[in-house]
Amino acid sequence: MPPKDSDNNRQIGMTFNMPAHWHRSFKAYAAQSGLSMRDFLFLCFETQKSVDQINSQRRNS
């Protein structure tokens, strides 16, 4: 396991503003999926990276 102060393990807060209706929708969707908003954001990001990689491979074939 990497040391606690490594970039792989260090926790950094993220603060950004979004429209209230979007926040409610995101929070509700995460809850319906059984996920915290944090875990849902991670899942969304990882999924988008996968989609981008697939699209990049298709463009290069």
Rosetta blueprint (number, residue, H / E / L):
1 M L
2 P L
3 P L
4 K L
5 D L
6 S L
7 D L
8 N L
9 N L
10 R L
11 Q L
12 I L
13 G L
14 M L
15 T L
16 F L
17 N L
18 M L
19 P L
20 A H
21 H H
22 W H
23 H H
24 R H
25 S H
26 F H
27 K H
28 A H
29 Y H
30 A H
31 A H
32 Q H
33 S L
34 G L
35 L L
36 S L
37 M H
38 R H
39 D H
40 F H
41 L H
42 F H
43 L H
44 C H
45 F H
46 E H
47 T H
48 Q H
49 K H
50 S H
51 V H
52 D H
53 Q H
54 I H
55 N H
56 S H
57 Q H
58 R H
59 R H
60 N L
61 S L
